[in-house]
Amino acid sequence: MNCHYIVVREEYIDDANPRTTFGIAAVKEYDGCPIIMQTISDVCQKYAPLQQLVRCCNELELELIHLHDVVEDLIVKLS
């Protein structure tokens, strides 16, 4: 597998409306140090869908080239 995937949590503060969103990052180990290969931020405001997506991507050993497609599919599914 070329990388593994993790959920990333982000805090946004605009005026008086702070919000938390979740995204996904592709991480690769190099000499024992994690390197973030790609991050897709602000996918949704719920943790569970991203957690499921990350688990599926890791189990199926998703190639990084397909990450945008699966995230787009998730966004459509959640709409």
Chimera marker file (.cmm) of the C-alpha trace (Angstrom):
<marker_set name="trace">
<marker id="1" x="0.000" y="0.000" z="0.000" r="1" g="1" b="0" radius="0.5"/>
<marker id="2" x="1.400" y="3.373" z="-0.908" r="1" g="1" b="0" radius="0.5"/>
<marker id="3" x="-0.265" y="5.306" z="1.930" r="1" g="1" b="0" radius="0.5"/>
<marker id="4" x="-2.877" y="5.141" z="4.660" r="1" g="1" b="0" radius="0.5"/>
<marker id="5" x="-5.717" y="7.498" z="5.416" r="1" g="1" b="0" radius="0.5"/>
<marker id="6" x="-6.715" y="9.410" z="8.539" r="1" g="1" b="0" radius="0.5"/>
<marker id="7" x="-9.569" y="11.708" z="9.550" r="1" g="1" b="0" radius="0.5"/>
<marker id="8" x="-8.558" y="15.328" z="10.118" r="1" g="1" b="0" radius="0.5"/>
<marker id="9" x="-10.528" y="17.703" z="12.315" r="1" g="1" b="0" radius="0.5"/>
<marker id="10" x="-10.524" y="21.400" z="11.567" r="1" g="1" b="0" radius="0.5"/>
<marker id="11" x="-11.866" y="24.367" z="13.498" r="1" g="1" b="0" radius="0.5"/>
<marker id="12" x="-13.122" y="27.399" z="11.574" r="1" g="1" b="0" radius="0.5"/>
<marker id="13" x="-13.933" y="30.678" z="13.245" r="1" g="1" b="0" radius="0.5"/>
<marker id="14" x="-15.701" y="33.269" z="11.145" r="1" g="1" b="0" radius="0.5"/>
<marker id="15" x="-17.127" y="36.196" z="13.045" r="1" g="1" b="0" radius="0.5"/>
<marker id="16" x="-19.154" y="34.709" z="15.900" r="1" g="1" b="0" radius="0.5"/>
<marker id="17" x="-19.872" y="31.316" z="14.315" r="1" g="1" b="0" radius="0.5"/>
<marker id="18" x="-17.192" y="28.761" z="15.091" r="1" g="1" b="0" radius="0.5"/>
<marker id="19" x="-17.668" y="25.404" z="13.413" r="1" g="1" b="0" radius="0.5"/>
<marker id="20" x="-15.913" y="22.074" z="13.313" r="1" g="1" b="0" radius="0.5"/>
<marker id="21" x="-15.507" y="20.123" z="10.098" r="1" g="1" b="0" radius="0.5"/>
<marker id="22" x="-13.791" y="16.903" z="9.146" r="1" g="1" b="0" radius="0.5"/>
<marker id="23" x="-11.674" y="15.966" z="6.181" r="1" g="1" b="0" radius="0.5"/>
<marker id="24" x="-9.331" y="13.197" z="5.097" r="1" g="1" b="0" radius="0.5"/>
<marker id="25" x="-5.574" y="13.031" z="4.715" r="1" g="1" b="0" radius="0.5"/>
<marker id="26" x="-3.364" y="10.530" z="2.927" r="1" g="1" b="0" radius="0.5"/>
<marker id="27" x="-0.238" y="9.772" z="4.956" r="1" g="1" b="0" radius="0.5"/>
<marker id="28" x="2.883" y="7.874" z="3.948" r="1" g="1" b="0" radius="0.5"/>
<marker id="29" x="5.742" y="6.764" z="6.185" r="1" g="1" b="0" radius="0.5"/>
<marker id="30" x="9.265" y="7.657" z="5.130" r="1" g="1" b="0" radius="0.5"/>
<marker id="31" x="12.176" y="6.731" z="7.377" r="1" g="1" b="0" radius="0.5"/>
<marker id="32" x="9.755" y="6.400" z="10.286" r="1" g="1" b="0" radius="0.5"/>
<marker id="33" x="8.366" y="9.914" z="9.772" r="1" g="1" b="0" radius="0.5"/>
<marker id="34" x="4.797" y="10.483" z="8.562" r="1" g="1" b="0" radius="0.5"/>
<marker id="35" x="4.462" y="12.622" z="5.453" r="1" g="1" b="0" radius="0.5"/>
<marker id="36" x="1.097" y="14.077" z="4.474" r="1" g="1" b="0" radius="0.5"/>
<marker id="37" x="0.718" y="13.350" z="0.775" r="1" g="1" b="0" radius="0.5"/>
<marker id="38" x="-2.671" y="14.988" z="0.282" r="1" g="1" b="0" radius="0.5"/>
<marker id="39" x="-5.436" y="16.521" z="2.384" r="1" g="1" b="0" radius="0.5"/>
<marker id="40" x="-9.036" y="17.185" z="1.459" r="1" g="1" b="0" radius="0.5"/>
<marker id="41" x="-10.457" y="19.624" z="3.985" r="1" g="1" b="0" radius="0.5"/>
<marker id="42" x="-13.984" y="20.517" z="5.050" r="1" g="1" b="0" radius="0.5"/>
<marker id="43" x="-15.710" y="17.434" z="3.616" r="1" g="1" b="0" radius="0.5"/>
<marker id="44" x="-18.524" y="17.373" z="6.179" r="1" g="1" b="0" radius="0.5"/>
<marker id="45" x="-19.442" y="18.386" z="9.706" r="1" g="1" b="0" radius="0.5"/>
<marker id="46" x="-19.967" y="14.832" z="10.995" r="1" g="1" b="0" radius="0.5"/>
<marker id="47" x="-17.146" y="12.556" z="12.122" r="1" g="1" b="0" radius="0.5"/>
<marker id="48" x="-18.816" y="9.189" z="11.521" r="1" g="1" b="0" radius="0.5"/>
<marker id="49" x="-19.049" y="9.324" z="7.703" r="1" g="1" b="0" radius="0.5"/>
<marker id="50" x="-15.362" y="10.233" z="7.419" r="1" g="1" b="0" radius="0.5"/>
<marker id="51" x="-14.396" y="7.542" z="9.904" r="1" g="1" b="0" radius="0.5"/>
<marker id="52" x="-16.238" y="4.959" z="7.788" r="1" g="1" b="0" radius="0.5"/>
<marker id="53" x="-14.639" y="6.264" z="4.595" r="1" g="1" b="0" radius="0.5"/>
<marker id="54" x="-11.151" y="6.126" z="6.120" r="1" g="1" b="0" radius="0.5"/>
<marker id="55" x="-11.695" y="2.583" z="7.358" r="1" g="1" b="0" radius="0.5"/>
<marker id="56" x="-12.903" y="1.500" z="3.919" r="1" g="1" b="0" radius="0.5"/>
<marker id="57" x="-10.038" y="3.248" z="2.099" r="1" g="1" b="0" radius="0.5"/>
<marker id="58" x="-7.476" y="1.595" z="4.354" r="1" g="1" b="0" radius="0.5"/>
<marker id="59" x="-9.057" y="-1.869" z="4.158" r="1" g="1" b="0" radius="0.5"/>
<marker id="60" x="-9.251" y="-1.706" z="0.357" r="1" g="1" b="0" radius="0.5"/>
<marker id="61" x="-5.790" y="-0.108" z="0.090" r="1" g="1" b="0" radius="0.5"/>
<marker id="62" x="-7.143" y="2.741" z="-2.016" r="1" g="1" b="0" radius="0.5"/>
<marker id="63" x="-4.627" y="4.255" z="-4.405" r="1" g="1" b="0" radius="0.5"/>
<marker id="64" x="-4.135" y="7.969" z="-3.823" r="1" g="1" b="0" radius="0.5"/>
<marker id="65" x="-5.189" y="8.779" z="-7.387" r="1" g="1" b="0" radius="0.5"/>
<marker id="66" x="-8.762" y="7.715" z="-6.502" r="1" g="1" b="0" radius="0.5"/>
<marker id="67" x="-9.119" y="9.739" z="-3.290" r="1" g="1" b="0" radius="0.5"/>
<marker id="68" x="-10.920" y="12.714" z="-4.845" r="1" g="1" b="0" radius="0.5"/>
<marker id="69" x="-13.422" y="10.389" z="-6.531" r="1" g="1" b="0" radius="0.5"/>
<marker id="70" x="-14.384" y="8.570" z="-3.320" r="1" g="1" b="0" radius="0.5"/>
<marker id="71" x="-14.661" y="11.849" z="-1.404" r="1" g="1" b="0" radius="0.5"/>
<marker id="72" x="-16.881" y="13.278" z="-4.135" r="1" g="1" b="0" radius="0.5"/>
<marker id="73" x="-19.061" y="10.148" z="-3.951" r="1" g="1" b="0" radius="0.5"/>
<marker id="74" x="-19.382" y="10.607" z="-0.177" r="1" g="1" b="0" radius="0.5"/>
<marker id="75" x="-20.388" y="14.256" z="-0.542" r="1" g="1" b="0" radius="0.5"/>
<marker id="76" x="-23.065" y="13.313" z="-3.076" r="1" g="1" b="0" radius="0.5"/>
<marker id="77" x="-24.302" y="10.532" z="-0.794" r="1" g="1" b="0" radius="0.5"/>
<marker id="78" x="-24.562" y="12.927" z="2.178" r="1" g="1" b="0" radius="0.5"/>
<marker id="79" x="-26.421" y="15.590" z="0.168" r="1" g="1" b="0" radius="0.5"/>
<link id1="1" id2="2" r="1" g="1" b="0" radius="0.2"/>
<link id1="2" id2="3" r="1" g="1" b="0" radius="0.2"/>
<link id1="3" id2="4" r="1" g="1" b="0" radius="0.2"/>
<link id1="4" id2="5" r="1" g="1" b="0" radius="0.2"/>
<link id1="5" id2="6" r="1" g="1" b="0" radius="0.2"/>
<link id1="6" id2="7" r="1" g="1" b="0" radius="0.2"/>
<link id1="7" id2="8" r="1" g="1" b="0" radius="0.2"/>
<link id1="8" id2="9" r="1" g="1" b="0" radius="0.2"/>
<link id1="9" id2="10" r="1" g="1" b="0" radius="0.2"/>
<link id1="10" id2="11" r="1" g="1" b="0" radius="0.2"/>
<link id1="11" id2="12" r="1" g="1" b="0" radius="0.2"/>
<link id1="12" id2="13" r="1" g="1" b="0" radius="0.2"/>
<link id1="13" id2="14" r="1" g="1" b="0" radius="0.2"/>
<link id1="14" id2="15" r="1" g="1" b="0" radius="0.2"/>
<link id1="15" id2="16" r="1" g="1" b="0" radius="0.2"/>
<link id1="16" id2="17" r="1" g="1" b="0" radius="0.2"/>
<link id1="17" id2="18" r="1" g="1" b="0" radius="0.2"/>
<link id1="18" id2="19" r="1" g="1" b="0" radius="0.2"/>
<link id1="19" id2="20" r="1" g="1" b="0" radius="0.2"/>
<link id1="20" id2="21" r="1" g="1" b="0" radius="0.2"/>
<link id1="21" id2="22" r="1" g="1" b="0" radius="0.2"/>
<link id1="22" id2="23" r="1" g="1" b="0" radius="0.2"/>
<link id1="23" id2="24" r="1" g="1" b="0" radius="0.2"/>
<link id1="24" id2="25" r="1" g="1" b="0" radius="0.2"/>
<link id1="25" id2="26" r="1" g="1" b="0" radius="0.2"/>
<link id1="26" id2="27" r="1" g="1" b="0" radius="0.2"/>
<link id1="27" id2="28" r="1" g="1" b="0" radius="0.2"/>
<link id1="28" id2="29" r="1" g="1" b="0" radius="0.2"/>
<link id1="29" id2="30" r="1" g="1" b="0" radius="0.2"/>
<link id1="30" id2="31" r="1" g="1" b="0" radius="0.2"/>
<link id1="31" id2="32" r="1" g="1" b="0" radius="0.2"/>
<link id1="32" id2="33" r="1" g="1" b="0" radius="0.2"/>
<link id1="33" id2="34" r="1" g="1" b="0" radius="0.2"/>
<link id1="34" id2="35" r="1" g="1" b="0" radius="0.2"/>
<link id1="35" id2="36" r="1" g="1" b="0" radius="0.2"/>
<link id1="36" id2="37" r="1" g="1" b="0" radius="0.2"/>
<link id1="37" id2="38" r="1" g="1" b="0" radius="0.2"/>
<link id1="38" id2="39" r="1" g="1" b="0" radius="0.2"/>
<link id1="39" id2="40" r="1" g="1" b="0" radius="0.2"/>
<link id1="40" id2="41" r="1" g="1" b="0" radius="0.2"/>
<link id1="41" id2="42" r="1" g="1" b="0" radius="0.2"/>
<link id1="42" id2="43" r="1" g="1" b="0" radius="0.2"/>
<link id1="43" id2="44" r="1" g="1" b="0" radius="0.2"/>
<link id1="44" id2="45" r="1" g="1" b="0" radius="0.2"/>
<link id1="45" id2="46" r="1" g="1" b="0" radius="0.2"/>
<link id1="46" id2="47" r="1" g="1" b="0" radius="0.2"/>
<link id1="47" id2="48" r="1" g="1" b="0" radius="0.2"/>
<link id1="48" id2="49" r="1" g="1" b="0" radius="0.2"/>
<link id1="49" id2="50" r="1" g="1" b="0" radius="0.2"/>
<link id1="50" id2="51" r="1" g="1" b="0" radius="0.2"/>
<link id1="51" id2="52" r="1" g="1" b="0" radius="0.2"/>
<link id1="52" id2="53" r="1" g="1" b="0" radius="0.2"/>
<link id1="53" id2="54" r="1" g="1" b="0" radius="0.2"/>
<link id1="54" id2="55" r="1" g="1" b="0" radius="0.2"/>
<link id1="55" id2="56" r="1" g="1" b="0" radius="0.2"/>
<link id1="56" id2="57" r="1" g="1" b="0" radius="0.2"/>
<link id1="57" id2="58" r="1" g="1" b="0" radius="0.2"/>
<link id1="58" id2="59" r="1" g="1" b="0" radius="0.2"/>
<link id1="59" id2="60" r="1" g="1" b="0" radius="0.2"/>
<link id1="60" id2="61" r="1" g="1" b="0" radius="0.2"/>
<link id1="61" id2="62" r="1" g="1" b="0" radius="0.2"/>
<link id1="62" id2="63" r="1" g="1" b="0" radius="0.2"/>
<link id1="63" id2="64" r="1" g="1" b="0" radius="0.2"/>
<link id1="64" id2="65" r="1" g="1" b="0" radius="0.2"/>
<link id1="65" id2="66" r="1" g="1" b="0" radius="0.2"/>
<link id1="66" id2="67" r="1" g="1" b="0" radius="0.2"/>
<link id1="67" id2="68" r="1" g="1" b="0" radius="0.2"/>
<link id1="68" id2="69" r="1" g="1" b="0" radius="0.2"/>
<link id1="69" id2="70" r="1" g="1" b="0" radius="0.2"/>
<link id1="70" id2="71" r="1" g="1" b="0" radius="0.2"/>
<link id1="71" id2="72" r="1" g="1" b="0" radius="0.2"/>
<link id1="72" id2="73" r="1" g="1" b="0" radius="0.2"/>
<link id1="73" id2="74" r="1" g="1" b="0" radius="0.2"/>
<link id1="74" id2="75" r="1" g="1" b="0" radius="0.2"/>
<link id1="75" id2="76" r="1" g="1" b="0" radius="0.2"/>
<link id1="76" id2="77" r="1" g="1" b="0" radius="0.2"/>
<link id1="77" id2="78" r="1" g="1" b="0" radius="0.2"/>
<link id1="78" id2="79" r="1" g="1" b="0" radius="0.2"/>
</marker_set>
